[in-house]
Amino acid sequence: MRSFQDECEARPDPFIIYDYPRYLDEAREAMSKLLNTPASTLVFVPNASTGVNTVLRNLVFAPGDHILIFSTIYGACEKTVSYITETTPAESVKVEYTYPVEDQWLVDSFEKKVKEVEGKGGRVKIAIFDTVVSMPGVRMPFEQLTAKSKELGVLSCIDGAHGVGHVKIDLGTLDPDFFVSNCHKWLHTPRGCAIFHVATRNQHLIRSTLPTSHGFTPLGTKFVSPFPKPSFSPQPGVEQNSSEQSAMPPPNEKSPFVANFEFVGTIDNTPYLCVPAALNWRESIGGEDTIRNYCQTLVRQAAHHIAGVLGTFVLENEAGTLGQCCMANVQLPLSLPTIHATAAQHGIGKEEVGVLVRDWMKKVSKNEYGTFLMVYWYGDVWWTRISAQVFLDMRDFEWGADVLKGLCGRVEKGEWAAGVGAKL
C-alpha cells in the first residue's frame, strides 16, 4: 500500500488517469477468480456498510414495499434501513430470534415473514442477511436464504462483512442479487477495502455511487465514461508523435456499472490495489482451503479450551452449524444476581449493568494486558467472541483464557462498579 501511495504522490495525474485503473482492473480480476464470477460484476467500495447503503439508496421503493432484516443485522445497516423507511415509502420487517437457533428454523421463519407481509397486501422487495454475523460471531445459512429469496421473488442483499477469506464464497453457484464483503478483515488487505458484487441482471438498478460522482448518467442522457483514456500509460518524458497518437487504442469500453465505480472521488483507494498481493501471500502459505481449515480448527479447539477454563459453554445449535466459521462465542461465568446486587450498592440501575461490565472488561484488557477482548452482552448474558487467524495458535488462546478468568473474578468482586463514577 505504501508503494502505491508513493507512486501516486510522485505523479498524481498520470497515476490516477493511467495507472490506477489498470491496477484496479488487476485487483478486480484477482477477486473474480477467487469468487468465481465475471470481473464485470465486481467493483470496490470502502467497506460493507457502504455496499449495503449503495444498494438501498439506489432502489426505488413504492408503497407496500418492505425491507426484510434479521434481528442480528449489523447495527449500521439497521440504521440505514431506518433512514430509508423515513425518507421513502418503504417499510421494514424483522425476523426476531435469539441464538442459538437452527438453520432450517431461520429459513422457515424468513419465508413465514414474507408470507405475512404478502397476506397484508404488501411485498418484501429485498432481504438483507449476513454470511457470518458480527455479534454473536456465528455463521448464517446464507446459501439457503439466497435460494429461498429466489423462490419467493425477493431481492437478496448479502452483507458479507465477514465473508471473503473467512468462509467459502462461490458467487457463480450462489448467484445473489447483491453481495458485499470486506477484504480488510479476513483477506488481510489494508483498510478500507470491500468487494461489491452486483449481478448483471441488476446493474441497471445501481445508478449512483456514494457519493454520486462522475459516472452517474441522468435519465434521458447517454452514458459517457468518466475515464475516456487509452489503455496504456505514457512513459514520463517521452513525447508522442502524430503517428503514435493516431495509433492509440480506443477508450476503454467498460460497462456503465464498472466505469461508474472506477473513480468516485479523491480518497485513498490504494487498499483496493493490494488485493493481488494479499492473494499471492495467502497462496504462498497454502491457499484458501488450508487457511480456512487451520482457522476453523483452531477456533473450535480454542473455544472449548476457554469454556473449560471458565466452566461455561460455547454458543452452538444442535446441528453444529453456527460454528462453521472462524469465530466462536463463549459464555462468561458472571452471576447476574451478584452483579445486580453490586449495582444496587452503587446506585446503578439494573438496565445499565450489561453495557457497563462489558465496557469495563474491554478497557481493562487494553490498559492492563495490552490486548483487546471482544466482550458483549447478548440474551441477558455476557459473552466473549474469539477469532482465529493464521498468525495465532493455541498458546494465544490459552493466555487469553487466563486473562478472561482473572477479569471475571474481578467483576464478581465488584471492581467494575467502583470505576463507574470515574471516566471509563
Secondary structure, 3 states (H helix, E strand, C coil): CHHHHHHHHHCHHHHHHHHHHHHHHHHHHHHHHHHCCCHHHEEEECCHHHHHHHHHHHCCCCCCEEEEEECCCCHHHHHHHHHHHHHCCCEEEEECCCCCCCHHHHHHHHHHHHHHHHHCCCEEEEEEEECECCCCCCECCHHHHHHHHHHHCCEEEEECCCCCCCCCCCHHHHCCCEEEEECCCCCCCCCCCEEEEECHHHHHHCCCCCCCCCCCCCCCCCCCCCCCCCCCCCCCCCCCCHHHHHCCCCCCCCCHHHHHHHCCCCCCCHHHHCHHHHHHHHHHCCCHHHHHHHHHHHHHHHHHHHHHHHCCCECCCCCCCCCCCCEEEEECCCCHHHHHHHHHHCCCCHHHHHHHHHHHHHHHHHHHHCCCCEEEEECCEEEEEEECCCCCCHHHHHHHHHHHHHHHHHHHCCHHHHCCCCCC
